[in-house]
Every structure is written in structure tokens, then in C-alpha cells.
Amino acid sequence: MLKKFLLYLSIFLAFCSVILPFFSCEKPTNHKNSVIVLDTNLSKNLPEWFSHPDNIANFVVLTFDDGPYRKVNNNDKIDHTGIILDILKKENIKATFFILGIQLDTNVVKKGETYNKYCLWIERMFKERHIVGIHDRNHIPYYKQSKNELEKSFEYTKEVVRNISGQEFSKYVRSPGGFISKQVADYLSQQGYRHTFWHINSEPLPHLNPKQILDNIIEEIKKGKRGIILMHDRTASEYLEALIGFLKANKIEIVSLEEWEKRYGLPDTPYVAHQGK
């Protein structure tokens, strides 16, 4: 009973960490004033073997959900996804982005400065050889959608990205909230998609600030966790540079999602009851 309770609790917390922040109306922070600088003391408490360069499991994968994303509030504009791409380019790191179709819907994001930036960032993701995967059209968990709804969501998101970049999505997808049903798992497998859960959830609780998120990731790494890190465009831009500095200081290599899957496969995804028709 205790094991079941802990499992359900972890699923509930993970669900809250992904769904609730998406709908939050928190005041945007200014990236230039709040960007986190690496504290060199963060790397001092890691066990010695974590830093061993020959440790074959000493890898992490950077993944970002809910993009492309730009915070606009009056005259305060923060190009979150653009900042992330700039950092990755400077550090020569390849990451994975799970895209929301609604962010590229011109009925929602009217054509203009923000929409043009979103198009530019999508083009950059492909040009700079990141993996671009589907999240959803409207940020609805897959298990809440019927097969027909899921197909339409995927096709819509594919089409808008195809029109912008002329490129096709990778085989990787991620359900908002992370969870799928057995029915959805079977459908994804039949269509050749690879559902991508995670090993480290950067936001186990909603409404964490960037410093708290960074501390959480580092704490999980100190416990020995490695693998796929779940992050979000809207917050990662403010701590990503510090996180990369921490990983490099401890000789933890950042690899692509494809390389991780080739070595170790993808993590199991928790199944929930299907709610779609």
C-alpha cells in the first residue's frame, strides 16, 4: 500500500509541476537582472565517482517543453527560447525541444514581432541540429484525447512547423504532464513515435522560481540521478548557463536524446486510465 501511495503521490506532483505552471499568470522576471550565476561551491559535495570521466553512465540529456516561448508584458520582453538557443550554440550543446502547435497558431499569436521570432527560433532549432519533437497542439495530455483528436493535434503541429521551416519533426513526442494510457502507447508505437518521459523533473512543485529549479536539478544529480532532464523554455533561460557550468565542472557529459536512447533506451512512461473516447 505504501509503495502504491508513493507512486500515486509522485505522479500527482509531476502532473502539477507541468500543468499548473502553464496556466499561471505570474509576473515575468527580467532575464538581464535575474539570470543565475554559477556558485562554484555547488560542485564541492559530489561523491568522487560522480566526477570520474570513465563513468559510462555519467550523462544527461537536456529537454525543453512548451516552446517556443517569449514573455511579453508591456515594454518588458524576454526572448526565453532565443536565450536558450544562444546558450546552447555558445556551448556547442545539442538539446531536444518539444513544441506546442498553439504557439505557432496565427489565430492565437498574431503575426508580428513575437510570431516572427517564433518562426526564427523554429528554423534555428533545425539549422543548429537540435532534436525537435511534438508536445501537443493545445497542451492537452494525450490520455485525455481520442485517437482522432491526437492525430489532428499532431498533424496540425507538423503542418505549421513544415510551413515555417520546410522541416519534419523527429520521432520523439512528449505528452503534456508526461503521462499516457495503454491505448495511446499502442497508437504511438504503431505510428513510429517514441514517447519521451524523463529521469529528472526540474519542477516537482508548481510556481518555483529559476533558482529553486536549478537547486532541485543539482540536488537530484547529487543523489546520483542521470539521464533525461525535463525543463521548460519559460524558466530555463535564467538558469541554463549555471546548470551547464555545474555539469562541466563535475565532468557530467551532455549528450543528445538519440545518443542516450541508443545507449540505454528511453525511461518507462507511467500509464494512467484513458479518458479520451
C-alpha positions as CSV (number, residue, x, y, z in Angstrom):
1,M,0.0,0.0,0.0
2,L,2.8,2.4,0.9
3,K,4.5,1.8,-2.5
4,K,1.2,2.5,-4.3
5,F,0.7,5.6,-2.3
6,L,4.2,6.9,-3.0
7,L,3.8,6.1,-6.7
8,Y,0.4,8.0,-7.0
9,L,1.9,10.9,-5.0
10,S,4.9,11.2,-7.3
11,I,2.6,11.1,-10.4
12,F,0.3,13.8,-8.9
13,L,3.3,16.1,-8.1
14,A,4.8,15.6,-11.5
15,F,1.4,16.4,-13.1
16,C,1.0,19.6,-11.1
17,S,4.6,20.7,-11.9
18,V,3.8,20.6,-15.6
19,I,0.2,21.6,-16.0
20,L,-0.3,24.3,-13.3
21,P,2.7,26.5,-14.3
22,F,1.4,26.5,-17.9
23,F,-1.7,28.4,-16.8
24,S,0.0,30.6,-14.3
25,C,-0.2,34.4,-14.6
26,E,2.9,35.1,-12.6
27,K,4.6,38.4,-13.3
28,P,7.5,37.9,-15.7
29,T,11.0,38.4,-14.5
30,N,13.7,40.4,-16.3
31,H,16.3,38.0,-17.6
32,K,19.1,40.5,-17.5
33,N,18.6,41.2,-13.9
34,S,17.7,37.7,-12.6
35,V,20.0,35.4,-14.6
36,I,21.6,32.9,-12.3
37,V,25.4,32.9,-12.0
38,L,27.0,29.6,-11.1
39,D,28.1,29.3,-7.4
40,T,31.4,27.4,-7.6
41,N,30.6,25.8,-4.2
42,L,27.8,23.8,-5.8
43,S,30.2,21.2,-7.1
44,K,32.2,20.5,-3.9
45,N,29.9,18.0,-2.3
46,L,29.6,15.5,-5.1
47,P,30.9,12.0,-4.4
48,E,34.2,11.4,-6.1
49,W,33.0,8.7,-8.5
50,F,30.3,11.1,-9.9
51,S,33.1,13.1,-11.5
52,H,35.1,10.2,-12.9
53,P,35.5,10.7,-16.6
54,D,35.3,6.9,-17.3
55,N,31.9,6.5,-15.7
56,I,29.8,5.4,-18.7
57,A,26.5,6.4,-17.1
58,N,27.7,9.9,-16.4
59,F,25.5,11.5,-19.0
60,V,22.5,13.9,-19.0
61,V,20.1,15.0,-21.8
62,L,18.6,18.5,-21.9
63,T,15.0,18.7,-23.0
64,F,12.7,21.7,-23.1
65,D,8.9,21.8,-23.1
66,D,6.2,24.3,-24.1
67,G,8.1,26.4,-26.6
68,P,8.7,28.4,-28.5
69,Y,8.2,31.0,-25.7
70,R,8.6,34.7,-25.4
71,K,7.4,36.7,-22.3
72,V,5.8,40.0,-23.3
73,N,4.4,42.4,-20.7
74,N,4.1,46.0,-21.8
75,N,7.7,47.0,-22.5
76,D,9.2,44.0,-20.7
77,K,10.1,41.4,-23.4
78,I,12.2,38.3,-22.7
79,D,13.1,36.0,-25.5
80,H,13.3,32.8,-23.5
81,T,13.7,30.3,-26.3
82,G,16.1,32.6,-28.1
83,I,18.2,32.9,-25.0
84,I,18.3,29.1,-24.6
85,L,19.3,28.7,-28.3
86,D,22.1,31.3,-27.9
87,I,23.5,29.5,-24.8
88,L,23.4,26.1,-26.5
89,K,25.1,27.5,-29.6
90,K,27.8,29.1,-27.5
91,E,28.4,25.9,-25.6
92,N,28.1,23.7,-28.7
93,I,25.4,21.5,-27.0
94,K,22.6,19.7,-28.7
95,A,19.2,19.6,-26.9
96,T,15.6,18.5,-27.6
97,F,12.6,20.8,-27.8
98,F,9.0,19.6,-27.5
99,I,7.0,22.2,-29.4
100,L,3.4,23.4,-28.8
101,G,1.4,24.0,-32.0
102,I,-0.7,26.7,-30.4
103,Q,2.4,28.9,-30.1
104,L,2.6,29.0,-33.9
105,D,-1.2,29.4,-34.5
106,T,-1.7,32.8,-36.1
107,N,-5.2,33.0,-34.6
108,V,-3.5,32.9,-31.2
109,V,-0.1,34.5,-31.7
110,K,-0.9,37.2,-34.2
111,K,1.7,37.9,-36.9
112,G,4.1,40.4,-35.8
113,E,7.4,40.7,-33.8
114,T,6.7,37.7,-31.4
115,Y,5.4,35.4,-34.2
116,N,8.4,36.3,-36.4
117,K,10.7,35.4,-33.5
118,Y,8.9,32.1,-33.0
119,C,9.4,31.3,-36.7
120,L,13.1,32.2,-36.5
121,W,13.6,30.0,-33.4
122,I,12.0,27.0,-35.1
123,E,14.3,27.5,-38.1
124,R,17.3,27.7,-35.8
125,M,16.4,24.5,-33.9
126,F,16.6,22.6,-37.2
127,K,19.6,24.5,-38.6
128,E,21.6,24.1,-35.4
129,R,20.8,20.4,-35.3
130,H,18.7,20.1,-32.2
131,I,16.0,17.5,-32.0
132,V,12.6,19.0,-32.5
133,G,9.7,16.9,-31.1
134,I,5.9,17.3,-30.8
135,H,4.4,18.2,-27.4
136,D,0.8,18.9,-28.4
137,R,-1.3,21.5,-30.2
138,N,-3.1,22.8,-27.1
139,H,-1.2,21.3,-24.2
140,I,-3.7,18.6,-23.5
141,P,-2.4,15.3,-22.0
142,Y,-2.5,12.5,-24.6
143,Y,-4.6,10.2,-22.5
144,K,-7.4,12.8,-22.4
145,Q,-7.6,12.8,-26.2
146,S,-9.3,10.3,-28.6
147,K,-7.2,8.8,-31.3
148,N,-8.8,11.1,-33.8
149,E,-8.0,14.2,-31.7
150,L,-4.4,13.1,-31.2
151,E,-3.9,12.6,-34.9
152,K,-5.3,16.0,-35.6
153,S,-3.2,17.6,-32.9
154,F,0.0,16.0,-34.4
155,E,-0.9,16.8,-38.0
156,Y,-1.7,20.4,-37.2
157,T,1.6,20.9,-35.3
158,K,3.5,19.2,-38.1
159,E,1.9,21.4,-40.7
160,V,2.6,24.7,-39.0
161,V,6.3,23.7,-38.5
162,R,6.5,22.4,-42.0
163,N,5.2,25.7,-43.4
164,I,7.7,27.7,-41.3
165,S,10.8,25.7,-41.8
166,G,10.2,23.1,-44.5
167,Q,11.4,20.6,-42.0
168,E,9.8,17.5,-40.4
169,F,9.6,16.6,-36.7
170,S,11.7,13.9,-35.2
171,K,10.1,10.6,-33.9
172,Y,10.1,11.9,-30.3
173,V,6.9,13.1,-28.7
174,R,6.0,14.0,-25.1
175,S,2.6,14.2,-23.6
176,P,1.9,17.4,-21.5
177,G,2.2,16.2,-18.0
178,G,4.2,13.2,-19.2
179,F,1.6,10.5,-18.8
180,I,-0.1,8.4,-21.4
181,S,-2.6,5.5,-21.4
182,K,-2.0,2.0,-22.8
183,Q,-4.2,2.8,-25.7
184,V,-2.1,5.9,-26.5
185,A,1.1,3.9,-26.1
186,D,-0.1,1.4,-28.6
187,Y,-1.1,4.1,-31.0
188,L,2.2,5.9,-30.7
189,S,4.1,2.7,-31.3
190,Q,2.1,1.8,-34.3
191,Q,2.8,5.3,-35.8
192,G,6.5,5.0,-35.1
193,Y,6.7,7.7,-32.4
194,R,8.9,7.4,-29.3
195,H,7.3,8.8,-26.2
196,T,9.9,10.5,-24.0
197,F,9.4,10.6,-20.3
198,W,12.2,11.8,-18.0
199,H,14.6,10.9,-15.2
200,I,14.9,14.3,-13.6
201,N,11.9,16.6,-13.2
202,S,13.2,20.1,-12.8
203,E,9.9,21.4,-11.4
204,P,8.4,18.8,-9.0
205,L,6.2,21.6,-7.5
206,P,4.4,24.4,-9.3
207,H,5.5,28.1,-9.2
208,L,9.2,27.5,-8.4
209,N,11.5,30.3,-9.3
210,P,14.6,29.7,-11.5
211,K,16.9,29.5,-8.5
212,Q,14.7,26.9,-6.8
213,I,14.5,24.9,-10.1
214,L,18.3,24.9,-10.5
215,D,18.8,23.8,-6.9
216,N,16.4,21.0,-7.4
217,I,18.2,19.7,-10.5
218,I,21.5,19.8,-8.8
219,E,20.1,18.1,-5.7
220,E,18.8,15.2,-7.9
221,I,22.2,15.0,-9.6
222,K,24.0,14.9,-6.2
223,K,21.7,11.9,-5.3
224,G,23.1,10.1,-8.3
225,K,20.4,10.6,-10.9
226,R,21.4,11.0,-14.5
227,G,19.6,10.9,-17.8
228,I,16.8,13.0,-19.4
229,I,16.2,16.3,-17.6
230,L,12.7,17.9,-18.1
231,M,12.8,21.7,-18.3
232,H,10.6,24.5,-19.7
233,D,11.5,27.3,-22.0
234,R,9.8,29.9,-19.8
235,T,12.2,29.4,-16.9
236,A,15.3,27.5,-18.1
237,S,16.7,30.6,-19.9
238,E,17.5,32.0,-16.5
239,Y,19.4,29.1,-15.0
240,L,20.7,27.1,-18.0
241,E,24.1,28.7,-18.2
242,A,24.7,28.0,-14.5
243,L,23.5,24.4,-14.9
244,I,25.8,23.8,-17.8
245,G,28.7,25.2,-15.8
246,F,27.9,22.9,-12.9
247,L,27.7,19.8,-15.2
248,K,31.0,20.7,-16.9
249,A,32.7,21.3,-13.5
250,N,31.7,17.8,-12.5
251,K,32.6,16.2,-15.8
252,I,29.0,15.2,-16.5
253,E,28.6,15.0,-20.2
254,I,25.6,16.4,-22.0
255,V,24.5,14.1,-24.9
256,S,21.7,14.1,-27.4
257,L,18.4,12.3,-26.8
258,E,19.2,10.0,-29.7
259,E,22.6,9.1,-28.2
260,W,21.0,8.4,-24.8
261,E,18.3,6.1,-26.3
262,K,21.0,4.3,-28.3
263,R,22.9,3.5,-25.2
264,Y,20.2,3.0,-22.6
265,G,16.8,3.2,-24.2
266,L,14.0,5.6,-23.0
267,P,12.6,5.6,-19.5
268,D,9.3,3.9,-18.9
269,T,6.3,6.1,-19.0
270,P,3.7,5.8,-16.2
271,Y,0.3,4.7,-17.6
272,V,-2.9,6.2,-16.5
273,A,-6.5,5.4,-17.3
274,H,-7.6,6.5,-20.8
275,Q,-10.1,9.4,-20.6
276,G,-10.5,10.1,-24.4
277,K,-13.2,8.4,-26.4
